[in-house]
């Protein structure tokens, strides 16, 4: 039997309704006829969902990545970390109840990444200002499932905050969404605030007992290197010298921005190798008619990921941003650029998330130049040399950030020298 329908809202307009049949494992979407007739925002869903009035049925998106929903809607659901927190919170509140993906969207409501919103909204208590260290302490209890983590503990304000601001941020690592007042510096839960009075951050939290080094500092070092490479990223900083905070590109000029991952746009499952190639990413960018400078940016990003050993550059780690004024798409700023392996472990061979020239290992300069030729990239050898030269700055930047010497050297030894 189908769940109740929920409304899908974008920029204050109901664009359609969504239903899900738990028994048949089918999802239903129907555009609002008034929205179709208005001929506004005609390119918000360039693939998969057609601009037609009849109900559209989707049954090919079952599985962990899309959970039966159309991929652009599934982008709104929490990933691994968010799901852990959501399940802990939901179980503490509702014990044995099971929840469908559609019902989970009513908790995401208007608090998700991007601009898509879902109604009816499951109302939650409003959160006051938050203390990041307090949230880290509660998170450590939850993630370790310590004996003293009980339903009573899980209903306190800190966990409610984590649930509200951590379940839409995506990814496997602990992260939360916060809003920092530009004048007072007060930090609020970032689930619903998006006015220009605040800077809106996605914060990756350093869990004190999690490892022998700070992954967030390594990511900040990579952010500094990527900036020198001319890779467009949102401004980032360290909070308390340990938590990595980056401004959200889906909250700009006091407005929500409609953004979708490459996976959400196309239905390509980021966990499967079939469609996971840089060639597909470039073809998607061209299909979206992004300006050529975005292709140049994508090439830079690819070269950086190769040289600096970011092997986790999968299809959900590349996004595109929709401009509602021009009804057009652009490549979103880069994110999740970091050393993706554990420097405390030894790896003999690692396979990249995205293939290049039909290869996931031992990629050389000729492989990159083949991509450059296919997609008319200007000055590819110059770009490769510029990013290759940046490897000499890794040690200085990492040392200044007080990253442990062993970690610095392990990563340094693992950086790639591209050969033809």
HELIX and SHEET records of a PDB file:
HELIX    1   1 UNK A   33  UNK A   38  1                                   6    
HELIX    2   2 UNK A   71  UNK A   74  1                                   4    
HELIX    3   3 UNK A   80  UNK A   94  1                                  15    
HELIX    4   4 UNK A  101  UNK A  108  1                                   8    
HELIX    5   5 UNK A  132  UNK A  144  1                                  13    
HELIX    6   6 UNK A  151  UNK A  154  1                                   4    
HELIX    7   7 UNK A  157  UNK A  166  1                                  10    
HELIX    8   8 UNK A  215  UNK A  228  1                                  14    
HELIX    9   9 UNK A  262  UNK A  266  1                                   5    
HELIX   10  10 UNK A  278  UNK A  287  1                                  10    
HELIX   11  11 UNK A  292  UNK A  307  1                                  16    
HELIX   12  12 UNK A  315  UNK A  317  5                                   3    
HELIX   13  13 UNK A  365  UNK A  374  1                                  10    
HELIX   14  14 UNK A  380  UNK A  389  1                                  10    
HELIX   15  15 UNK A  390  UNK A  393  5                                   4    
HELIX   16  16 UNK A  394  UNK A  400  1                                   7    
HELIX   17  17 UNK A  405  UNK A  414  1                                  10    
SHEET    1   A 5 UNK A  56  UNK A  58  0                                        
SHEET    2   A 5 UNK A  26  UNK A  31 -1                                        
SHEET    3   A 5 UNK A  13  UNK A  21 -1                                        
SHEET    4   A 5 UNK A   6  UNK A  10 -1                                        
SHEET    5   A 5 UNK A 117  UNK A 119 -1                                        
SHEET    1   B 5 UNK A 187  UNK A 189  0                                        
SHEET    2   B 5 UNK A 175  UNK A 181 -1                                        
SHEET    3   B 5 UNK A 198  UNK A 204 -1                                        
SHEET    4   B 5 UNK A 243  UNK A 247 -1                                        
SHEET    5   B 5 UNK A 236  UNK A 239 -1                                        
SHEET    1   C 2 UNK A 251  UNK A 252  0                                        
SHEET    2   C 2 UNK A 255  UNK A 256 -1                                        
SHEET    1   D 3 UNK A 259  UNK A 261  0                                        
SHEET    2   D 3 UNK A 319  UNK A 323 -1                                        
SHEET    3   D 3 UNK A 328  UNK A 331 -1                                        
END                                                                             
